[in-house]
Amino acid sequence: MANRIMDPIGRLMGLRYKSHPWHGVEIGKKAPDEITCFIEMVMTDTVKYEVDKISGYLKIDRPQKYSNVLPALYGFIPQTLCDAEVAAFAIEKCGREDIVGDYDPLDIVVLTEKSISHGNILVDAHPIGGFRLIDRGQADDKIIAVLKDDAVYGDIRDIADCPPAVLERLKHYFLTYKDLPNTRLDIEITHTYDAEDAKEVIRRSVVDYQMKFENLDNLLSEV
């Protein structure tokens, strides 16, 4: 997938300034089969980190209230957005008309057997499937991927070949990680989908991003 924003002005700016992980990092030339992911959290994190959309720096979103254990690397796919196209795909698959995008970058979990000590890193991964998660009427898909060349998971190319226990751990995490005292959650996973659907969600999220930020490359060229 071509990246107009990083060619050539963005590349020159990146030599001097830290690239914004959402807008200034390429999704990868082989996307959606192989994608670059920005990792915000690792399996040992006890607070939820996420990228501040304005500055591009990691910030603490919230401490985890309970003993939820993140079972994989967690982050997002650069230059993606969950908006109208992603929501339309969820509507088509769910048979509901009340779904909208959550207006965030597309989330991703990356399976690896390695112990990675911190987030704020880029990794290359292969999408193998995902969860169609609906959070209070918003499409909040979670793409599931495997770390490129990982010794244990690296050869998996579809979710059918992923150990069921791993998927159950991921599902439990996403259905409970927002639990807070005295609050009622309205979260459901309507489908666990395969690599083909995951890649379609990624394609649609790229379209949503390009529609939202269609003038960003023009603005950068005037810097």
Contacts in CASP RR format, 6 or more apart in sequence:
PFRMAT RR
TARGET T0000
AUTHOR 0000-0000-0000
METHOD contacts of the structure
MODEL  1
MANRIMDPIGRLMGLRYKSHPWHGVEIGKKAPDEITCFIEMVMTDTVKYE
VDKISGYLKIDRPQKYSNVLPALYGFIPQTLCDAEVAAFAIEKCGREDIV
GDYDPLDIVVLTEKSISHGNILVDAHPIGGFRLIDRGQADDKIIAVLKDD
AVYGDIRDIADCPPAVLERLKHYFLTYKDLPNTRLDIEITHTYDAEDAKE
VIRRSVVDYQMKFENLDNLLSEV
1 27 0 8 1.000
1 28 0 8 1.000
1 29 0 8 1.000
1 31 0 8 1.000
1 32 0 8 1.000
1 206 0 8 1.000
3 26 0 8 1.000
3 27 0 8 1.000
3 28 0 8 1.000
3 79 0 8 1.000
4 217 0 8 1.000
5 23 0 8 1.000
5 24 0 8 1.000
5 79 0 8 1.000
5 213 0 8 1.000
5 216 0 8 1.000
5 217 0 8 1.000
5 220 0 8 1.000
6 24 0 8 1.000
6 26 0 8 1.000
9 220 0 8 1.000
9 221 0 8 1.000
9 223 0 8 1.000
10 19 0 8 1.000
10 24 0 8 1.000
10 220 0 8 1.000
13 19 0 8 1.000
13 220 0 8 1.000
13 223 0 8 1.000
14 24 0 8 1.000
19 25 0 8 1.000
20 56 0 8 1.000
21 38 0 8 1.000
21 51 0 8 1.000
21 56 0 8 1.000
21 78 0 8 1.000
21 122 0 8 1.000
22 38 0 8 1.000
22 51 0 8 1.000
22 53 0 8 1.000
22 56 0 8 1.000
22 76 0 8 1.000
22 78 0 8 1.000
22 79 0 8 1.000
22 105 0 8 1.000
23 78 0 8 1.000
23 79 0 8 1.000
23 213 0 8 1.000
23 216 0 8 1.000
24 78 0 8 1.000
24 79 0 8 1.000
25 36 0 8 1.000
25 38 0 8 1.000
25 78 0 8 1.000
25 79 0 8 1.000
25 122 0 8 1.000
26 36 0 8 1.000
26 78 0 8 1.000
26 79 0 8 1.000
27 35 0 8 1.000
27 36 0 8 1.000
27 77 0 8 1.000
27 78 0 8 1.000
27 79 0 8 1.000
27 80 0 8 1.000
27 206 0 8 1.000
28 34 0 8 1.000
28 35 0 8 1.000
28 36 0 8 1.000
31 202 0 8 1.000
31 206 0 8 1.000
32 127 0 8 1.000
32 198 0 8 1.000
32 199 0 8 1.000
32 202 0 8 1.000
32 203 0 8 1.000
33 126 0 8 1.000
33 127 0 8 1.000
33 199 0 8 1.000
34 124 0 8 1.000
34 125 0 8 1.000
34 126 0 8 1.000
34 148 0 8 1.000
35 77 0 8 1.000
35 108 0 8 1.000
35 124 0 8 1.000
35 125 0 8 1.000
35 126 0 8 1.000
35 127 0 8 1.000
35 145 0 8 1.000
35 202 0 8 1.000
36 77 0 8 1.000
36 78 0 8 1.000
36 122 0 8 1.000
36 123 0 8 1.000
36 124 0 8 1.000
37 73 0 8 1.000
37 75 0 8 1.000
37 76 0 8 1.000
37 77 0 8 1.000
37 78 0 8 1.000
37 108 0 8 1.000
37 110 0 8 1.000
37 122 0 8 1.000
37 123 0 8 1.000
37 124 0 8 1.000
37 125 0 8 1.000
37 145 0 8 1.000
38 51 0 8 1.000
38 75 0 8 1.000
38 76 0 8 1.000
38 77 0 8 1.000
38 78 0 8 1.000
38 121 0 8 1.000
38 122 0 8 1.000
39 73 0 8 1.000
39 74 0 8 1.000
39 75 0 8 1.000
39 110 0 8 1.000
39 116 0 8 1.000
39 119 0 8 1.000
39 120 0 8 1.000
39 121 0 8 1.000
39 122 0 8 1.000
39 123 0 8 1.000
40 49 0 8 1.000
40 50 0 8 1.000
40 51 0 8 1.000
40 58 0 8 1.000
40 74 0 8 1.000
40 75 0 8 1.000
40 76 0 8 1.000
40 119 0 8 1.000
40 120 0 8 1.000
41 48 0 8 1.000
41 49 0 8 1.000
41 70 0 8 1.000
41 73 0 8 1.000
41 74 0 8 1.000
41 75 0 8 1.000
41 119 0 8 1.000
42 70 0 8 1.000
42 73 0 8 1.000
42 74 0 8 1.000
42 116 0 8 1.000
42 117 0 8 1.000
42 118 0 8 1.000
42 119 0 8 1.000
43 69 0 8 1.000
43 70 0 8 1.000
43 71 0 8 1.000
43 72 0 8 1.000
43 73 0 8 1.000
43 115 0 8 1.000
43 116 0 8 1.000
44 117 0 8 1.000
45 70 0 8 1.000
45 119 0 8 1.000
46 63 0 8 1.000
46 64 0 8 1.000
47 60 0 8 1.000
47 61 0 8 1.000
47 62 0 8 1.000
47 63 0 8 1.000
47 64 0 8 1.000
48 60 0 8 1.000
48 61 0 8 1.000
48 62 0 8 1.000
48 63 0 8 1.000
48 64 0 8 1.000
48 177 0 8 1.000
49 58 0 8 1.000
49 59 0 8 1.000
49 60 0 8 1.000
49 61 0 8 1.000
49 119 0 8 1.000
50 58 0 8 1.000
50 59 0 8 1.000
50 61 0 8 1.000
51 57 0 8 1.000
51 58 0 8 1.000
51 59 0 8 1.000
51 76 0 8 1.000
52 58 0 8 1.000
52 59 0 8 1.000
58 119 0 8 1.000
58 120 0 8 1.000
64 177 0 8 1.000
65 179 0 8 1.000
65 180 0 8 1.000
65 181 0 8 1.000
66 176 0 8 1.000
66 179 0 8 1.000
68 173 0 8 1.000
68 176 0 8 1.000
68 177 0 8 1.000
68 179 0 8 1.000
69 173 0 8 1.000
70 173 0 8 1.000
70 177 0 8 1.000
71 109 0 8 1.000
71 166 0 8 1.000
71 169 0 8 1.000
71 170 0 8 1.000
71 173 0 8 1.000
72 109 0 8 1.000
72 110 0 8 1.000
72 111 0 8 1.000
72 112 0 8 1.000
72 144 0 8 1.000
72 170 0 8 1.000
73 109 0 8 1.000
73 110 0 8 1.000
73 111 0 8 1.000
73 112 0 8 1.000
73 116 0 8 1.000
73 119 0 8 1.000
73 123 0 8 1.000
73 147 0 8 1.000
74 107 0 8 1.000
74 108 0 8 1.000
74 109 0 8 1.000
74 110 0 8 1.000
75 107 0 8 1.000
75 108 0 8 1.000
75 109 0 8 1.000
75 110 0 8 1.000
76 104 0 8 1.000
76 105 0 8 1.000
76 106 0 8 1.000
76 107 0 8 1.000
76 108 0 8 1.000
77 105 0 8 1.000
77 106 0 8 1.000
77 108 0 8 1.000
77 143 0 8 1.000
77 202 0 8 1.000
77 205 0 8 1.000
78 105 0 8 1.000
79 206 0 8 1.000
79 209 0 8 1.000
80 105 0 8 1.000
80 106 0 8 1.000
80 202 0 8 1.000
80 205 0 8 1.000
80 206 0 8 1.000
80 208 0 8 1.000
80 209 0 8 1.000
81 103 0 8 1.000
81 104 0 8 1.000
81 105 0 8 1.000
81 106 0 8 1.000
81 205 0 8 1.000
81 208 0 8 1.000
81 209 0 8 1.000
81 212 0 8 1.000
81 213 0 8 1.000
82 101 0 8 1.000
82 102 0 8 1.000
82 103 0 8 1.000
82 104 0 8 1.000
82 105 0 8 1.000
82 106 0 8 1.000
82 138 0 8 1.000
82 139 0 8 1.000
82 140 0 8 1.000
82 141 0 8 1.000
82 205 0 8 1.000
82 208 0 8 1.000
83 101 0 8 1.000
83 103 0 8 1.000
83 208 0 8 1.000
83 211 0 8 1.000
83 212 0 8 1.000
84 101 0 8 1.000
84 208 0 8 1.000
84 211 0 8 1.000
85 204 0 8 1.000
85 205 0 8 1.000
85 207 0 8 1.000
85 208 0 8 1.000
85 211 0 8 1.000
86 101 0 8 1.000
86 106 0 8 1.000
86 139 0 8 1.000
86 141 0 8 1.000
86 201 0 8 1.000
86 204 0 8 1.000
86 205 0 8 1.000
86 208 0 8 1.000
87 99 0 8 1.000
87 100 0 8 1.000
87 101 0 8 1.000
87 139 0 8 1.000
88 204 0 8 1.000
89 139 0 8 1.000
89 200 0 8 1.000
89 201 0 8 1.000
89 204 0 8 1.000
90 96 0 8 1.000
90 99 0 8 1.000
90 101 0 8 1.000
90 132 0 8 1.000
90 134 0 8 1.000
90 139 0 8 1.000
90 141 0 8 1.000
90 190 0 8 1.000
91 97 0 8 1.000
91 99 0 8 1.000
93 132 0 8 1.000
93 190 0 8 1.000
93 191 0 8 1.000
93 193 0 8 1.000
93 197 0 8 1.000
94 132 0 8 1.000
94 134 0 8 1.000
94 190 0 8 1.000
94 191 0 8 1.000
98 137 0 8 1.000
99 134 0 8 1.000
99 137 0 8 1.000
99 138 0 8 1.000
99 139 0 8 1.000
100 137 0 8 1.000
100 138 0 8 1.000
100 139 0 8 1.000
101 138 0 8 1.000
101 139 0 8 1.000
101 140 0 8 1.000
102 135 0 8 1.000
102 138 0 8 1.000
102 139 0 8 1.000
102 140 0 8 1.000
104 140 0 8 1.000
105 205 0 8 1.000
105 209 0 8 1.000
106 141 0 8 1.000
106 143 0 8 1.000
106 201 0 8 1.000
106 202 0 8 1.000
106 205 0 8 1.000
107 140 0 8 1.000
107 141 0 8 1.000
107 142 0 8 1.000
107 143 0 8 1.000
108 125 0 8 1.000
108 127 0 8 1.000
108 142 0 8 1.000
108 143 0 8 1.000
108 144 0 8 1.000
108 145 0 8 1.000
109 142 0 8 1.000
109 143 0 8 1.000
109 144 0 8 1.000
109 145 0 8 1.000
109 170 0 8 1.000
110 123 0 8 1.000
110 125 0 8 1.000
110 145 0 8 1.000
110 146 0 8 1.000
110 147 0 8 1.000
111 144 0 8 1.000
111 145 0 8 1.000
111 146 0 8 1.000
111 147 0 8 1.000
111 150 0 8 1.000
111 153 0 8 1.000
111 156 0 8 1.000
111 162 0 8 1.000
111 166 0 8 1.000
112 146 0 8 1.000
112 147 0 8 1.000
112 150 0 8 1.000
112 152 0 8 1.000
112 153 0 8 1.000
113 150 0 8 1.000
113 151 0 8 1.000
113 152 0 8 1.000
113 153 0 8 1.000
114 147 0 8 1.000
114 150 0 8 1.000
123 147 0 8 1.000
123 148 0 8 1.000
124 147 0 8 1.000
124 148 0 8 1.000
125 145 0 8 1.000
125 146 0 8 1.000
125 147 0 8 1.000
125 148 0 8 1.000
126 145 0 8 1.000
126 146 0 8 1.000
126 148 0 8 1.000
126 154 0 8 1.000
126 156 0 8 1.000
126 157 0 8 1.000
127 143 0 8 1.000
127 144 0 8 1.000
127 145 0 8 1.000
127 195 0 8 1.000
127 198 0 8 1.000
127 199 0 8 1.000
127 202 0 8 1.000
128 144 0 8 1.000
128 145 0 8 1.000
128 146 0 8 1.000
128 156 0 8 1.000
128 157 0 8 1.000
128 158 0 8 1.000
128 159 0 8 1.000
128 161 0 8 1.000
128 162 0 8 1.000
128 194 0 8 1.000
128 195 0 8 1.000
128 198 0 8 1.000
129 143 0 8 1.000
129 144 0 8 1.000
129 145 0 8 1.000
129 158 0 8 1.000
129 159 0 8 1.000
129 192 0 8 1.000
129 193 0 8 1.000
129 194 0 8 1.000
129 195 0 8 1.000
129 197 0 8 1.000
129 198 0 8 1.000
130 141 0 8 1.000
130 142 0 8 1.000
130 143 0 8 1.000
130 144 0 8 1.000
130 159 0 8 1.000
130 192 0 8 1.000
130 193 0 8 1.000
130 197 0 8 1.000
130 198 0 8 1.000
130 201 0 8 1.000
131 141 0 8 1.000
131 142 0 8 1.000
131 144 0 8 1.000
131 170 0 8 1.000
131 171 0 8 1.000
131 174 0 8 1.000
131 189 0 8 1.000
131 191 0 8 1.000
131 192 0 8 1.000
131 193 0 8 1.000
132 139 0 8 1.000
132 141 0 8 1.000
132 189 0 8 1.000
132 190 0 8 1.000
132 191 0 8 1.000
132 192 0 8 1.000
132 193 0 8 1.000
133 139 0 8 1.000
133 140 0 8 1.000
133 141 0 8 1.000
133 142 0 8 1.000
133 174 0 8 1.000
133 187 0 8 1.000
133 188 0 8 1.000
133 189 0 8 1.000
133 190 0 8 1.000
134 140 0 8 1.000
134 187 0 8 1.000
134 188 0 8 1.000
134 189 0 8 1.000
134 190 0 8 1.000
135 178 0 8 1.000
135 186 0 8 1.000
135 187 0 8 1.000
136 186 0 8 1.000
136 187 0 8 1.000
137 186 0 8 1.000
141 201 0 8 1.000
142 170 0 8 1.000
142 174 0 8 1.000
143 198 0 8 1.000
143 201 0 8 1.000
143 202 0 8 1.000
144 159 0 8 1.000
144 162 0 8 1.000
144 167 0 8 1.000
144 170 0 8 1.000
144 198 0 8 1.000
146 153 0 8 1.000
146 154 0 8 1.000
146 156 0 8 1.000
147 153 0 8 1.000
147 154 0 8 1.000
148 154 0 8 1.000
153 162 0 8 1.000
156 162 0 8 1.000
157 195 0 8 1.000
158 194 0 8 1.000
158 195 0 8 1.000
159 167 0 8 1.000
159 192 0 8 1.000
159 193 0 8 1.000
159 194 0 8 1.000
159 195 0 8 1.000
159 198 0 8 1.000
160 194 0 8 1.000
167 192 0 8 1.000
171 189 0 8 1.000
171 192 0 8 1.000
174 187 0 8 1.000
174 189 0 8 1.000
175 185 0 8 1.000
175 187 0 8 1.000
175 188 0 8 1.000
175 189 0 8 1.000
178 185 0 8 1.000
178 187 0 8 1.000
179 185 0 8 1.000
191 197 0 8 1.000
END
